[in-house]
């Protein structure tokens, strides 16, 4: 495990260790998408990890999926995120803002403009969405025209520039978890007949164009992407050719010289091995549900360069210190994951706080 505590160069930065805070939606932003008043404290508390990846942050009005998620495309958003990045930097940390376009995983009641969600094709995911009125079925989305796809690429690049203006060290493209980027990958969600649908190369095109546009805007060494090969969430089925798609996609992304590739690994070891062979840059691996006993195994074996953790970091602001000292961990409280106040958000105790209670 000791290798986890070694510094490592990622993009243009030297990180203090090889532990990463995985992106986690917390649904505590203000109504206009500005980060909530406790966000700076929440992230600064966890700045002991080598890299913080923020909760998914929409790059446009169209990109919002859930209630009270933050944005990064208005002046108010920038000002709000500046408080967060300043607080993290004051604690010696590094922070990438994750750019998340929900695509069809949205509802008109949740977006500022109340228009239908957008997607590669007019195919609903067949699931519900929580809104202010409760759970509602997600309606059929608007199929993006070719010009609208290109405009969406530009929205990502604009949001990346705004993230840098807000003091972020870089951005991570959310290409996982059945949101817009991955919707382009899946043949059952993407039935397009233009250059963004059909062949493996065409279905990968949107992701590659987004990564290229952001790299051109802010530098490849401040640009990263997260993928979740094989995710079957919310109606997504990448089909029998998923290995071919990810082999091609990763090889093309590798040519861009991005800061890192972040994989949410769901157990397909042969595919992970193929990705590792094709990716020459830094690889972050997130294994959902990984136990305390297995922390450090991927970094030690060379399967990954860094390891990302979600709930354990959420519940333990001093996560790194607890690992170093083999101290017990706080248990995360699921009832506080989404929405609410400081309870189960900024009030998880550190070791020192726990011993003085």
MOSUL-V996680 format. One record per backbone hydrogen bond with DSSP energy under -0.5 kcal/mol. CO is the residue of the C=O (numbers start at 1). NH is the residue of the N-H. E is the energy in kcal/mol with one decimal. If there is no record, write none. Layout:
# MOSUL-V996680
((CO & NH & E) (CO & NH & E))
This chain:
# MOSUL-V996680
((1 & 4 & -2.1) (2 & 5 & -1.7) (3 & 6 & -1.7) (4 & 18 & -3.4) (8 & 10 & -0.5) (8 & 15 & -3.3) (10 & 13 & -2.1) (13 & 10 & -2.9) (13 & 15 & -0.6) (15 & 8 & -1.7) (18 & 307 & -2.3) (19 & 50 & -1.3) (19 & 51 & -1.5) (20 & 22 & -0.8) (20 & 309 & -2.6) (21 & 53 & -1.9) (26 & 339 & -3.0) (30 & 33 & -2.2) (33 & 71 & -2.5) (34 & 30 & -3.1) (36 & 39 & -1.4) (38 & 42 & -2.5) (39 & 43 & -2.5) (40 & 44 & -2.3) (41 & 45 & -2.3) (42 & 46 & -0.6) (43 & 46 & -1.0) (44 & 47 & -1.6) (46 & 49 & -1.4) (51 & 21 & -2.7) (52 & 54 & -0.5) (52 & 96 & -2.8) (55 & 98 & -0.5) (57 & 100 & -1.9) (58 & 72 & -1.7) (60 & 63 & -0.5) (61 & 64 & -1.2) (63 & 102 & -2.6) (66 & 69 & -0.7) (68 & 29 & -2.2) (70 & 58 & -2.1) (74 & 78 & -2.3) (75 & 79 & -2.4) (76 & 80 & -2.3) (77 & 81 & -2.8) (78 & 82 & -2.0) (79 & 83 & -1.2) (80 & 84 & -1.0) (81 & 85 & -2.9) (82 & 86 & -2.4) (83 & 87 & -1.7) (84 & 88 & -2.3) (85 & 89 & -2.7) (86 & 90 & -2.1) (87 & 91 & -0.8) (88 & 91 & -0.8) (88 & 93 & -2.4) (89 & 92 & -1.7) (94 & 52 & -2.5) (95 & 169 & -2.7) (95 & 170 & -0.8) (96 & 54 & -2.5) (96 & 98 & -0.5) (97 & 99 & -0.5) (97 & 172 & -1.9) (98 & 57 & -2.2) (98 & 100 & -0.7) (99 & 101 & -0.5) (99 & 174 & -2.6) (100 & 102 & -0.6) (101 & 180 & -2.0) (102 & 105 & -1.9) (104 & 106 & -2.2) (107 & 110 & -2.4) (107 & 111 & -0.6) (108 & 111 & -0.9) (117 & 142 & -3.6) (119 & 144 & -2.6) (121 & 123 & -2.4) (127 & 138 & -2.3) (129 & 136 & -2.3) (131 & 134 & -2.1) (134 & 131 & -1.6) (136 & 129 & -2.7) (142 & 119 & -2.0) (142 & 144 & -0.6) (145 & 149 & -2.2) (146 & 150 & -1.9) (147 & 151 & -2.1) (148 & 152 & -2.0) (149 & 153 & -1.9) (150 & 154 & -1.9) (151 & 155 & -1.9) (152 & 156 & -1.9) (153 & 157 & -1.8) (154 & 158 & -2.5) (155 & 159 & -2.5) (156 & 160 & -2.2) (157 & 161 & -2.0) (158 & 162 & -2.1) (159 & 163 & -2.2) (160 & 164 & -1.9) (161 & 165 & -2.1) (162 & 166 & -1.5) (163 & 168 & -2.4) (164 & 167 & -1.8) (170 & 97 & -2.2) (171 & 224 & -1.8) (172 & 99 & -2.8) (173 & 175 & -1.2) (173 & 226 & -2.9) (174 & 181 & -0.5) (175 & 228 & -0.6) (176 & 179 & -1.7) (179 & 183 & -2.2) (180 & 184 & -1.4) (181 & 184 & -0.6) (181 & 185 & -0.7) (182 & 185 & -0.5) (182 & 186 & -1.4) (186 & 189 & -1.7) (186 & 190 & -1.8) (189 & 121 & -0.6) (189 & 191 & -0.5) (194 & 197 & -1.6) (197 & 199 & -1.0) (199 & 203 & -2.5) (200 & 204 & -1.6) (201 & 205 & -0.7) (202 & 205 & -0.6) (202 & 206 & -0.5) (204 & 208 & -2.0) (205 & 209 & -2.9) (206 & 210 & -2.5) (207 & 211 & -2.4) (208 & 212 & -2.5) (209 & 213 & -2.6) (210 & 214 & -2.3) (211 & 215 & -2.4) (212 & 216 & -2.4) (213 & 217 & -1.4) (214 & 218 & -2.9) (214 & 219 & -0.6) (215 & 219 & -1.8) (219 & 222 & -1.8) (220 & 223 & -1.7) (220 & 259 & -1.1) (221 & 12 & -1.2) (222 & 171 & -2.4) (223 & 259 & -2.6) (223 & 260 & -0.6) (224 & 173 & -2.8) (225 & 262 & -2.9) (226 & 175 & -1.9) (227 & 264 & -2.9) (228 & 231 & -2.0) (232 & 235 & -0.6) (233 & 236 & -2.2) (237 & 188 & -1.0) (239 & 242 & -1.4) (241 & 245 & -2.3) (242 & 246 & -2.5) (243 & 247 & -2.4) (244 & 248 & -2.2) (245 & 249 & -3.1) (246 & 250 & -2.5) (247 & 251 & -1.6) (248 & 252 & -2.2) (249 & 253 & -2.8) (250 & 254 & -2.4) (251 & 255 & -0.8) (252 & 255 & -0.6) (253 & 256 & -1.7) (253 & 258 & -0.6) (254 & 257 & -1.2) (259 & 11 & -0.6) (259 & 282 & -0.5) (260 & 225 & -1.2) (261 & 263 & -0.6) (261 & 284 & -3.0) (262 & 227 & -2.6) (262 & 264 & -0.5) (263 & 265 & -0.9) (263 & 286 & -2.9) (267 & 269 & -1.6) (268 & 272 & -2.2) (269 & 273 & -2.5) (270 & 274 & -1.9) (271 & 275 & -2.5) (272 & 276 & -2.6) (273 & 277 & -1.8) (274 & 278 & -1.4) (275 & 279 & -1.3) (278 & 280 & -0.7) (282 & 261 & -2.2) (283 & 305 & -2.4) (283 & 306 & -1.9) (284 & 263 & -2.9) (285 & 287 & -0.5) (285 & 308 & -2.4) (286 & 265 & -2.6) (286 & 288 & -0.7) (287 & 290 & -2.0) (291 & 294 & -1.4) (292 & 295 & -1.4) (294 & 297 & -1.8) (296 & 300 & -2.1) (297 & 301 & -2.1) (298 & 302 & -1.1) (298 & 303 & -1.1) (298 & 304 & -1.6) (306 & 285 & -2.2) (307 & 20 & -2.4) (309 & 22 & -2.4) (310 & 313 & -0.8) (310 & 314 & -2.5) (311 & 315 & -2.2) (312 & 316 & -0.7) (316 & 319 & -1.5) (318 & 322 & -2.2) (319 & 323 & -1.9) (320 & 324 & -2.5) (321 & 325 & -2.0) (322 & 326 & -0.5) (322 & 327 & -2.2) (323 & 326 & -0.8) (332 & 334 & -0.7) (333 & 336 & -1.9) (334 & 337 & -2.0) (337 & 339 & -0.5) (342 & 345 & -2.2) (342 & 346 & -1.7) (342 & 347 & -1.2) (350 & 354 & -2.5) (351 & 355 & -1.9) (352 & 356 & -0.8) (353 & 357 & -0.5) (354 & 357 & -0.6))
